Amino acid sequence: MLETYLCMATITSDVLCTTLKCMAKTSLLMREKKSYVTSKVDFIVVNDTVKPRTGGDYVYSVMKKELIRQGYDVNEVSIPMMVSFLGRNYGSEWIGHTSLSSPEMLAYVLCYLLSLKKFKQRLHVVITSSCPTFPVLGHLTYHQPKAGIFARSINESDSMRRVVGYRIEENERLSPLWFFAKKLMRLHLSNSRFTQEIVGKMYGVDSAVLYPPVPIHKYDHPFNGDRRKRYVLLTRPESTTGISLLSTIGRRLPKDVKLIIIGNIDRAGMAALRTLKAEGANFEYLGFVSEETKIEIFHKCSIYVNLAINETFGMSVVEALASGCIPLAHNSGAVPEYLPQEFCFSAFEEIPDKISSYIDSPRDIRERLKRIALRFDEEVFRKNFMLFFHCLEDSLEPRGPKDV
């Protein structure tokens, strides 16, 4: 089964490369007929590209760095940047955990007005994280919905802001400006085939699949082999990641297996930890950790469990693959696009048995799984993104000297 997935990964990669090469040839032919290709790019995003803390932030950070490396004049306006400028310290906790503050509301309005101005002037290519909850205008947007979309677990959230945000994502009629924004967008990209499908169903737009970048090189570390500890890692103990089901796992694990839990926590997560403690489970919650610490933890743990339903990509699953930590994830969303079925579960009751089966897996299995992660290497993303970007440039109307 694992060999089948490795073969599928190679075939999928070859098909994408062939498609992009054809697009690139068309792009070059079109470019020969045009007198102008833009050298200026504006990012108007909700993401933090300066200090990326999430996989979604990291995608736009890599886009920006690659465009700068290619010699483009890149400017950025983001919600984190504006909130900081307007006088409130920015931190990841505001995303879905707190009420919308006045500086944030103003930042959203300013981003929309700026996108309207930039789009109307037609001076630059505008890249956005546009979606129903952030309906700014632009030429290119990258769809990467949060895990849990269409999952009942969002109702357990302690944040009304998060619940409302999911409702708007799932029902675009609640965001009138989005109808205008999505029609003007020249290129929609999706972070997986699963996202491509739901974007088509929910928003009626066609999108191309471009898997997000994963810094594989940071996880490229000598395998610990049998020296790996009997640790099981879980991340993001929040309602949207299915953390309320954690006790189903904890109570059935052998006492010599320790749960290591990291990441931001919400009310549902705290309740799950209290239940684990009451049941006498062997666990440790480390809170939000630095990237360096997270990488070290991945290398120590034998198993990584992702409880999220409808994960739209699964950055942490690929990070686990790259570090040799065997991932177990729900058989839904985008995860089955790359993770072999033997490491997926359909019922949460299956998890303890799978942990027992794979926690002592030998080095060769971990190395073979690592090969799957290579298809998501950052350099692969950079090359494919630039091919898409050049095609976008050539689809835009030529500018005359007065426009430039």
TIBA-274428 format. One record per residue (C-alpha): x, y, z; residue in one letter. Coordinates in nm, 3 decimals, always signed. Example, Ala and Ser with C-alpha at 12.3 -4.5 7.8 and 13.67 -1.06 7.14 Angstrom:
TIBA-274428
+---------+---------+---------+------+
|      c1 |      c2 |      c3 | rest |
+---------+---------+---------+------+
|  +1.230 |  -0.450 |  +0.780 |    A |
|  +1.367 |  -0.106 |  +0.714 |    S |
+---------+---------+---------+------+
//
This chain:
TIBA-274428
+---------+---------+---------+------+
|      c1 |      c2 |      c3 | rest |
+---------+---------+---------+------+
|  +0.000 |  +0.000 |  +0.000 |    M |
|  +0.280 |  +0.242 |  +0.088 |    L |
|  +0.454 |  +0.173 |  -0.245 |    E |
|  +0.125 |  +0.252 |  -0.423 |    T |
|  +0.109 |  +0.594 |  -0.257 |    Y |
|  +0.469 |  +0.669 |  -0.344 |    L |
|  +0.393 |  +0.582 |  -0.706 |    C |
|  +0.077 |  +0.795 |  -0.702 |    M |
|  +0.275 |  +1.086 |  -0.561 |    A |
|  +0.523 |  +1.058 |  -0.848 |    T |
|  +0.248 |  +1.039 |  -1.111 |    I |
|  +0.059 |  +1.335 |  -0.962 |    T |
|  +0.379 |  +1.538 |  -0.953 |    S |
|  +0.458 |  +1.451 |  -1.317 |    D |
|  +0.107 |  +1.550 |  -1.431 |    V |
|  +0.132 |  +1.884 |  -1.249 |    L |
|  +0.475 |  +1.952 |  -1.398 |    C |
|  +0.352 |  +1.870 |  -1.749 |    T |
|  +0.050 |  +2.100 |  -1.705 |    T |
|  +0.261 |  +2.384 |  -1.574 |    L |
|  +0.516 |  +2.345 |  -1.854 |    K |
|  +0.236 |  +2.374 |  -2.111 |    C |
|  +0.108 |  +2.681 |  -1.931 |    M |
|  +0.459 |  +2.826 |  -1.927 |    A |
|  +0.499 |  +2.779 |  -2.305 |    K |
|  +0.167 |  +2.954 |  -2.363 |    T |
|  +0.279 |  +3.225 |  -2.123 |    S |
|  +0.602 |  +3.286 |  -2.313 |    L |
|  +0.420 |  +3.308 |  -2.646 |    L |
|  +0.174 |  +3.559 |  -2.502 |    M |
|  +0.453 |  +3.758 |  -2.343 |    R |
|  +0.629 |  +3.801 |  -2.679 |    E |
|  +0.317 |  +3.980 |  -2.801 |    K |
|  +0.305 |  +4.219 |  -2.506 |    K |
|  +0.515 |  +4.523 |  -2.437 |    S |
|  +0.471 |  +4.519 |  -2.058 |    Y |
|  +0.498 |  +4.270 |  -1.777 |    V |
|  +0.446 |  +4.405 |  -1.428 |    T |
|  +0.735 |  +4.426 |  -1.185 |    S |
|  +0.524 |  +4.547 |  -0.893 |    K |
|  +0.318 |  +4.324 |  -0.664 |    V |
|  +0.095 |  +4.415 |  -0.371 |    D |
|  +0.001 |  +4.171 |  -0.095 |    F |
|  -0.324 |  +4.256 |  +0.084 |    I |
|  -0.369 |  +3.970 |  +0.325 |    V |
|  -0.508 |  +3.865 |  +0.661 |    V |
|  -0.194 |  +3.655 |  +0.722 |    N |
|  +0.123 |  +3.740 |  +0.912 |    D |
|  +0.408 |  +3.697 |  +0.662 |    T |
|  +0.669 |  +3.870 |  +0.876 |    V |
|  +0.648 |  +3.628 |  +1.168 |    K |
|  +0.441 |  +3.335 |  +1.033 |    P |
|  +0.289 |  +3.128 |  +1.313 |    R |
|  +0.059 |  +2.906 |  +1.109 |    T |
|  +0.081 |  +2.707 |  +0.787 |    G |
|  -0.149 |  +2.963 |  +0.624 |    G |
|  +0.085 |  +3.247 |  +0.718 |    D |
|  +0.383 |  +3.051 |  +0.590 |    Y |
|  +0.233 |  +3.008 |  +0.241 |    V |
|  +0.209 |  +3.383 |  +0.181 |    Y |
|  +0.550 |  +3.437 |  +0.339 |    S |
|  +0.709 |  +3.200 |  +0.086 |    V |
|  +0.518 |  +3.364 |  -0.202 |    M |
|  +0.645 |  +3.705 |  -0.099 |    K |
|  +1.006 |  +3.593 |  -0.053 |    K |
|  +1.010 |  +3.418 |  -0.390 |    E |
|  +0.875 |  +3.722 |  -0.574 |    L |
|  +1.140 |  +3.939 |  -0.406 |    I |
|  +1.406 |  +3.684 |  -0.500 |    R |
|  +1.285 |  +3.704 |  -0.861 |    Q |
|  +1.336 |  +4.081 |  -0.860 |    G |
|  +0.978 |  +4.203 |  -0.814 |    Y |
|  +0.901 |  +4.519 |  -0.619 |    D |
|  +0.678 |  +4.380 |  -0.343 |    V |
|  +0.464 |  +4.585 |  -0.104 |    N |
|  +0.247 |  +4.442 |  +0.172 |    E |
|  -0.052 |  +4.550 |  +0.375 |    V |
|  -0.186 |  +4.296 |  +0.622 |    S |
|  -0.427 |  +4.279 |  +0.913 |    I |
|  -0.144 |  +4.205 |  +1.163 |    P |
|  +0.059 |  +4.497 |  +1.028 |    M |
|  -0.233 |  +4.739 |  +1.046 |    M |
|  -0.349 |  +4.625 |  +1.391 |    V |
|  +0.004 |  +4.678 |  +1.521 |    S |
|  +0.018 |  +5.022 |  +1.359 |    F |
|  -0.321 |  +5.115 |  +1.504 |    L |
|  -0.195 |  +5.054 |  +1.855 |    G |
|  -0.275 |  +4.698 |  +1.956 |    R |
|  -0.011 |  +4.432 |  +2.008 |    N |
|  -0.072 |  +4.159 |  +1.757 |    Y |
|  -0.070 |  +3.794 |  +1.860 |    G |
|  -0.214 |  +3.473 |  +1.725 |    S |
|  -0.467 |  +3.461 |  +2.005 |    E |
|  -0.695 |  +3.709 |  +1.830 |    W |
|  -0.758 |  +3.467 |  +1.546 |    I |
|  -1.084 |  +3.303 |  +1.649 |    G |
|  -1.032 |  +3.342 |  +2.022 |    H |
|  -1.132 |  +3.698 |  +2.104 |    T |
|  -1.396 |  +3.946 |  +2.002 |    S |
|  -1.324 |  +4.167 |  +1.704 |    L |
|  -1.160 |  +4.483 |  +1.839 |    S |
|  -1.204 |  +4.833 |  +1.700 |    S |
|  -0.848 |  +4.840 |  +1.553 |    P |
|  -0.914 |  +4.509 |  +1.379 |    E |
|  -1.247 |  +4.624 |  +1.239 |    M |
|  -1.079 |  +4.938 |  +1.108 |    L |
|  -0.795 |  +4.730 |  +0.963 |    A |
|  -1.043 |  +4.513 |  +0.770 |    Y |
|  -1.215 |  +4.822 |  +0.628 |    V |
|  -0.885 |  +4.984 |  +0.530 |    L |
|  -0.766 |  +4.666 |  +0.359 |    C |
|  -1.082 |  +4.652 |  +0.152 |    Y |
|  -1.063 |  +5.020 |  +0.054 |    L |
|  -0.696 |  +4.987 |  -0.034 |    L |
|  -0.765 |  +4.681 |  -0.248 |    S |
|  -1.037 |  +4.876 |  -0.430 |    L |
|  -0.795 |  +5.159 |  -0.498 |    K |
|  -0.513 |  +4.931 |  -0.616 |    K |
|  -0.743 |  +4.723 |  -0.833 |    F |
|  -0.899 |  +5.030 |  -0.994 |    K |
|  -0.562 |  +5.190 |  -1.071 |    Q |
|  -0.442 |  +4.872 |  -1.245 |    R |
|  -0.081 |  +4.954 |  -1.159 |    L |
|  +0.021 |  +4.636 |  -0.979 |    H |
|  -0.066 |  +4.269 |  -0.952 |    V |
|  -0.258 |  +4.223 |  -0.626 |    V |
|  -0.227 |  +3.898 |  -0.429 |    I |
|  -0.477 |  +3.847 |  -0.148 |    T |
|  -0.608 |  +3.594 |  +0.102 |    S |
|  -0.955 |  +3.686 |  -0.019 |    S |
|  -1.250 |  +3.477 |  +0.101 |    C |
|  -1.604 |  +3.549 |  +0.230 |    P |
|  -1.465 |  +3.665 |  +0.567 |    T |
|  -1.201 |  +3.886 |  +0.401 |    F |
|  -1.359 |  +3.994 |  +0.070 |    P |
|  -1.084 |  +4.219 |  -0.066 |    V |
|  -1.024 |  +4.272 |  -0.438 |    L |
|  -0.725 |  +4.128 |  -0.617 |    G |
|  -0.595 |  +3.921 |  -0.904 |    H |
|  -0.479 |  +3.607 |  -0.722 |    L |
|  -0.602 |  +3.436 |  -0.407 |    T |
|  -0.499 |  +3.115 |  -0.236 |    Y |
|  -0.779 |  +2.914 |  -0.077 |    H |
|  -0.682 |  +2.734 |  +0.244 |    Q |
|  -0.992 |  +2.698 |  +0.466 |    P |
|  -0.934 |  +2.605 |  +0.827 |    K |
|  -0.970 |  +2.246 |  +0.940 |    A |
|  -1.316 |  +2.154 |  +1.061 |    G |
|  -1.513 |  +2.309 |  +0.778 |    I |
|  -1.852 |  +2.133 |  +0.754 |    F |
|  -1.770 |  +1.953 |  +1.079 |    A |
|  -2.005 |  +1.964 |  +1.378 |    R |
|  -1.712 |  +2.027 |  +1.615 |    S |
|  -1.719 |  +2.400 |  +1.538 |    I |
|  -2.035 |  +2.425 |  +1.750 |    N |
|  -1.825 |  +2.333 |  +2.057 |    E |
|  -1.610 |  +2.644 |  +2.021 |    S |
|  -1.607 |  +2.894 |  +2.306 |    D |
|  -1.558 |  +3.176 |  +2.055 |    S |
|  -1.866 |  +3.324 |  +1.889 |    M |
|  -1.630 |  +3.494 |  +1.648 |    R |
|  -1.497 |  +3.158 |  +1.530 |    R |
|  -1.846 |  +3.008 |  +1.496 |    V |
|  -1.965 |  +3.309 |  +1.295 |    V |
|  -1.651 |  +3.295 |  +1.081 |    G |
|  -1.714 |  +2.933 |  +0.990 |    Y |
|  -2.077 |  +3.007 |  +0.908 |    R |
|  -1.974 |  +3.283 |  +0.668 |    I |
|  -1.710 |  +3.058 |  +0.508 |    E |
|  -1.974 |  +2.790 |  +0.452 |    E |
|  -2.245 |  +3.030 |  +0.331 |    N |
|  -2.114 |  +3.299 |  +0.098 |    E |
|  -2.455 |  +3.472 |  +0.088 |    R |
|  -2.367 |  +3.618 |  +0.428 |    L |
|  -2.084 |  +3.815 |  +0.263 |    S |
|  -2.224 |  +4.028 |  -0.024 |    P |
|  -1.888 |  +4.190 |  -0.104 |    L |
|  -1.741 |  +3.847 |  -0.171 |    W |
|  -1.964 |  +3.802 |  -0.480 |    F |
|  -1.800 |  +4.111 |  -0.629 |    F |
|  -1.447 |  +4.014 |  -0.522 |    A |
|  -1.455 |  +3.654 |  -0.645 |    K |
|  -1.576 |  +3.750 |  -0.993 |    K |
|  -1.290 |  +3.996 |  -1.042 |    L |
|  -1.025 |  +3.748 |  -0.927 |    M |
|  -0.820 |  +3.624 |  -1.225 |    R |
|  -0.664 |  +3.321 |  -1.059 |    L |
|  -0.796 |  +3.107 |  -0.774 |    H |
|  -0.551 |  +2.857 |  -0.627 |    L |
|  -0.646 |  +2.582 |  -0.380 |    S |
|  -0.422 |  +2.405 |  -0.131 |    N |
|  -0.558 |  +2.057 |  -0.215 |    S |
|  -0.800 |  +1.870 |  -0.437 |    R |
|  -1.042 |  +1.860 |  -0.144 |    F |
|  -1.030 |  +2.240 |  -0.117 |    T |
|  -1.065 |  +2.269 |  -0.494 |    Q |
|  -1.384 |  +2.066 |  -0.475 |    E |
|  -1.542 |  +2.257 |  -0.186 |    I |
|  -1.445 |  +2.596 |  -0.333 |    V |
|  -1.618 |  +2.492 |  -0.653 |    G |
|  -1.930 |  +2.378 |  -0.468 |    K |
|  -1.949 |  +2.665 |  -0.217 |    M |
|  -1.838 |  +2.958 |  -0.429 |    Y |
|  -1.888 |  +2.842 |  -0.787 |    G |
|  -1.530 |  +2.922 |  -0.890 |    V |
|  -1.276 |  +2.712 |  -1.073 |    D |
|  -0.938 |  +2.685 |  -0.906 |    S |
|  -0.605 |  +2.518 |  -0.972 |    A |
|  -0.441 |  +2.298 |  -0.710 |    V |
|  -0.109 |  +2.412 |  -0.569 |    L |
|  -0.008 |  +2.222 |  -0.259 |    Y |
|  +0.140 |  +2.449 |  +0.010 |    P |
|  +0.511 |  +2.461 |  +0.093 |    P |
|  +0.650 |  +2.267 |  +0.386 |    V |
|  +1.005 |  +2.343 |  +0.510 |    P |
|  +1.111 |  +1.980 |  +0.472 |    I |
|  +1.480 |  +2.067 |  +0.516 |    H |
|  +1.417 |  +2.179 |  +0.875 |    K |
|  +1.284 |  +1.835 |  +0.961 |    Y |
|  +1.561 |  +1.651 |  +0.773 |    D |
|  +1.729 |  +1.508 |  +1.077 |    H |
|  +1.902 |  +1.173 |  +1.138 |    P |
|  +1.640 |  +0.921 |  +1.241 |    F |
|  +1.642 |  +0.822 |  +1.605 |    N |
|  +1.532 |  +0.469 |  +1.514 |    G |
|  +1.470 |  +0.266 |  +1.827 |    D |
|  +1.585 |  +0.559 |  +2.039 |    R |
|  +1.255 |  +0.739 |  +1.978 |    R |
|  +1.056 |  +0.769 |  +2.296 |    K |
|  +0.715 |  +0.609 |  +2.338 |    R |
|  +0.555 |  +0.949 |  +2.300 |    Y |
|  +0.238 |  +1.030 |  +2.107 |    V |
|  +0.214 |  +1.390 |  +1.990 |    L |
|  -0.106 |  +1.594 |  +1.943 |    L |
|  -0.124 |  +1.959 |  +1.832 |    T |
|  -0.379 |  +2.241 |  +1.852 |    R |
|  -0.599 |  +2.126 |  +2.144 |    P |
|  -0.905 |  +2.315 |  +2.020 |    E |
|  -1.267 |  +2.233 |  +1.945 |    S |
|  -1.218 |  +2.253 |  +1.568 |    T |
|  -0.949 |  +1.985 |  +1.579 |    T |
|  -1.168 |  +1.731 |  +1.759 |    G |
|  -0.988 |  +1.761 |  +2.092 |    I |
|  -1.306 |  +1.673 |  +2.285 |    S |
|  -1.250 |  +1.313 |  +2.171 |    L |
|  -0.906 |  +1.297 |  +2.329 |    L |
|  -1.023 |  +1.099 |  +2.632 |    S |
|  -1.127 |  +0.820 |  +2.391 |    T |
|  -0.756 |  +0.773 |  +2.323 |    I |
|  -0.606 |  +0.853 |  +2.660 |    G |
|  -0.798 |  +0.601 |  +2.868 |    R |
|  -0.703 |  +0.310 |  +2.638 |    R |
|  -0.330 |  +0.375 |  +2.601 |    L |
|  -0.073 |  +0.168 |  +2.791 |    P |
|  +0.069 |  +0.353 |  +3.090 |    K |
|  +0.420 |  +0.358 |  +2.940 |    D |
|  +0.290 |  +0.563 |  +2.642 |    V |
|  +0.291 |  +0.936 |  +2.709 |    K |
|  +0.076 |  +1.196 |  +2.533 |    L |
|  +0.260 |  +1.518 |  +2.445 |    I |
|  +0.023 |  +1.804 |  +2.361 |    I |
|  +0.134 |  +2.138 |  +2.215 |    I |
|  -0.028 |  +2.448 |  +2.066 |    G |
|  -0.286 |  +2.711 |  +2.153 |    N |
|  -0.575 |  +2.584 |  +2.363 |    I |
|  -0.942 |  +2.683 |  +2.393 |    D |
|  -1.218 |  +2.595 |  +2.640 |    R |
|  -1.288 |  +2.258 |  +2.477 |    A |
|  -0.917 |  +2.175 |  +2.497 |    G |
|  -0.896 |  +2.266 |  +2.866 |    M |
|  -1.199 |  +2.049 |  +2.939 |    A |
|  -1.034 |  +1.758 |  +2.754 |    A |
|  -0.715 |  +1.796 |  +2.960 |    L |
|  -0.914 |  +1.799 |  +3.285 |    R |
|  -1.082 |  +1.474 |  +3.178 |    T |
|  -0.744 |  +1.317 |  +3.101 |    L |
|  -0.614 |  +1.419 |  +3.442 |    K |
|  -0.921 |  +1.279 |  +3.617 |    A |
|  -0.874 |  +0.947 |  +3.435 |    E |
|  -0.510 |  +0.928 |  +3.536 |    G |
|  -0.376 |  +0.945 |  +3.180 |    A |
|  -0.003 |  +0.991 |  +3.122 |    N |
|  +0.020 |  +1.327 |  +2.944 |    F |
|  +0.198 |  +1.663 |  +2.937 |    E |
|  +0.070 |  +1.990 |  +2.791 |    Y |
|  +0.352 |  +2.223 |  +2.681 |    L |
|  +0.143 |  +2.513 |  +2.544 |    G |
|  +0.250 |  +2.712 |  +2.239 |    F |
|  +0.612 |  +2.628 |  +2.155 |    V |
|  +0.871 |  +2.780 |  +1.925 |    S |
|  +0.937 |  +2.627 |  +1.584 |    E |
|  +1.273 |  +2.493 |  +1.702 |    E |
|  +1.111 |  +2.321 |  +2.000 |    T |
|  +0.834 |  +2.180 |  +1.782 |    K |
|  +1.088 |  +2.024 |  +1.545 |    I |
|  +1.273 |  +1.872 |  +1.839 |    E |
|  +0.947 |  +1.727 |  +1.974 |    I |
|  +0.861 |  +1.573 |  +1.635 |    F |
|  +1.199 |  +1.400 |  +1.636 |    H |
|  +1.146 |  +1.258 |  +1.984 |    K |
|  +0.791 |  +1.130 |  +1.933 |    C |
|  +0.708 |  +0.800 |  +1.767 |    S |
|  +0.349 |  +0.880 |  +1.665 |    I |
|  +0.164 |  +1.196 |  +1.570 |    Y |
|  -0.218 |  +1.196 |  +1.589 |    V |
|  -0.427 |  +1.452 |  +1.402 |    N |
|  -0.787 |  +1.447 |  +1.529 |    L |
|  -0.924 |  +1.709 |  +1.286 |    A |
|  -1.207 |  +1.617 |  +1.053 |    I |
|  -1.193 |  +1.765 |  +0.700 |    N |
|  -0.836 |  +1.887 |  +0.726 |    E |
|  -0.798 |  +2.096 |  +0.409 |    T |
|  -0.431 |  +2.004 |  +0.378 |    F |
|  -0.265 |  +1.898 |  +0.702 |    G |
|  +0.065 |  +2.085 |  +0.735 |    M |
|  +0.145 |  +1.912 |  +1.065 |    S |
|  +0.078 |  +1.570 |  +0.909 |    V |
|  +0.343 |  +1.639 |  +0.642 |    V |
|  +0.581 |  +1.776 |  +0.907 |    E |
|  +0.540 |  +1.446 |  +1.092 |    A |
|  +0.614 |  +1.251 |  +0.774 |    L |
|  +0.926 |  +1.459 |  +0.711 |    A |
|  +1.059 |  +1.407 |  +1.062 |    S |
|  +1.000 |  +1.032 |  +1.070 |    G |
|  +0.719 |  +1.058 |  +1.323 |    C |
|  +0.441 |  +0.828 |  +1.198 |    I |
|  +0.117 |  +1.027 |  +1.148 |    P |
|  -0.231 |  +0.893 |  +1.213 |    L |
|  -0.512 |  +1.109 |  +1.075 |    A |
|  -0.885 |  +1.102 |  +1.003 |    H |
|  -0.983 |  +0.959 |  +0.667 |    N |
|  -1.145 |  +1.282 |  +0.546 |    S |
|  -1.056 |  +1.609 |  +0.379 |    G |
|  -0.725 |  +1.632 |  +0.195 |    A |
|  -0.521 |  +1.393 |  +0.409 |    V |
|  -0.610 |  +1.079 |  +0.205 |    P |
|  -0.462 |  +1.254 |  -0.100 |    E |
|  -0.114 |  +1.169 |  +0.026 |    Y |
|  -0.131 |  +0.960 |  +0.345 |    L |
|  -0.159 |  +0.583 |  +0.290 |    P |
|  -0.488 |  +0.433 |  +0.406 |    Q |
|  -0.321 |  +0.214 |  +0.666 |    E |
|  -0.236 |  +0.530 |  +0.862 |    F |
|  -0.589 |  +0.677 |  +0.838 |    C |
|  -0.879 |  +0.606 |  +1.072 |    F |
|  -1.253 |  +0.644 |  +1.016 |    S |
|  -1.360 |  +0.595 |  +1.377 |    A |
|  -1.177 |  +0.750 |  +1.672 |    F |
|  -1.202 |  +0.419 |  +1.856 |    E |
|  -0.946 |  +0.280 |  +1.608 |    E |
|  -0.671 |  +0.516 |  +1.724 |    I |
|  -0.541 |  +0.329 |  +2.033 |    P |
|  -0.499 |  +0.006 |  +1.835 |    D |
|  -0.320 |  +0.187 |  +1.553 |    K |
|  -0.089 |  +0.355 |  +1.804 |    I |
|  -0.002 |  +0.017 |  +1.952 |    S |
|  +0.060 |  -0.122 |  +1.602 |    S |
|  +0.293 |  +0.153 |  +1.481 |    Y |
|  +0.461 |  +0.304 |  +1.788 |    I |
|  +0.759 |  +0.069 |  +1.758 |    D |
|  +0.782 |  +0.086 |  +1.377 |    S |
|  +1.135 |  +0.028 |  +1.244 |    P |
|  +1.348 |  +0.289 |  +1.074 |    R |
|  +1.281 |  +0.171 |  +0.717 |    D |
|  +0.906 |  +0.245 |  +0.744 |    I |
|  +0.976 |  +0.594 |  +0.875 |    R |
|  +1.223 |  +0.661 |  +0.593 |    E |
|  +0.976 |  +0.546 |  +0.327 |    R |
|  +0.708 |  +0.774 |  +0.471 |    L |
|  +0.953 |  +1.062 |  +0.458 |    K |
|  +0.971 |  +1.023 |  +0.080 |    R |
|  +0.602 |  +1.115 |  +0.058 |    I |
|  +0.677 |  +1.447 |  +0.227 |    A |
|  +0.933 |  +1.542 |  -0.040 |    L |
|  +0.661 |  +1.625 |  -0.293 |    R |
|  +0.565 |  +1.920 |  -0.072 |    F |
|  +0.915 |  +2.063 |  -0.042 |    D |
|  +0.929 |  +2.442 |  -0.039 |    E |
|  +1.138 |  +2.461 |  -0.357 |    E |
|  +0.873 |  +2.265 |  -0.547 |    V |
|  +0.612 |  +2.518 |  -0.436 |    F |
|  +0.832 |  +2.814 |  -0.532 |    R |
|  +0.883 |  +2.689 |  -0.888 |    K |
|  +0.519 |  +2.601 |  -0.947 |    N |
|  +0.393 |  +2.924 |  -0.791 |    F |
|  +0.610 |  +3.132 |  -1.024 |    M |
|  +0.478 |  +2.942 |  -1.327 |    L |
|  +0.122 |  +3.021 |  -1.217 |    F |
|  +0.219 |  +3.381 |  -1.146 |    F |
|  +0.371 |  +3.433 |  -1.492 |    H |
|  +0.056 |  +3.294 |  -1.652 |    C |
|  -0.148 |  +3.536 |  -1.442 |    L |
|  +0.068 |  +3.829 |  -1.556 |    E |
|  +0.011 |  +3.741 |  -1.917 |    D |
|  -0.364 |  +3.713 |  -1.872 |    S |
|  -0.385 |  +4.075 |  -1.759 |    L |
|  -0.450 |  +4.360 |  -1.997 |    E |
|  -0.132 |  +4.523 |  -2.132 |    P |
|  -0.052 |  +4.857 |  -1.968 |    R |
|  +0.056 |  +5.153 |  -2.164 |    G |
|  +0.321 |  +5.404 |  -2.052 |    P |
|  +0.059 |  +5.626 |  -1.889 |    K |
|  -0.065 |  +5.331 |  -1.678 |    D |
|  +0.281 |  +5.245 |  -1.554 |    V |
+---------+---------+---------+------+
//
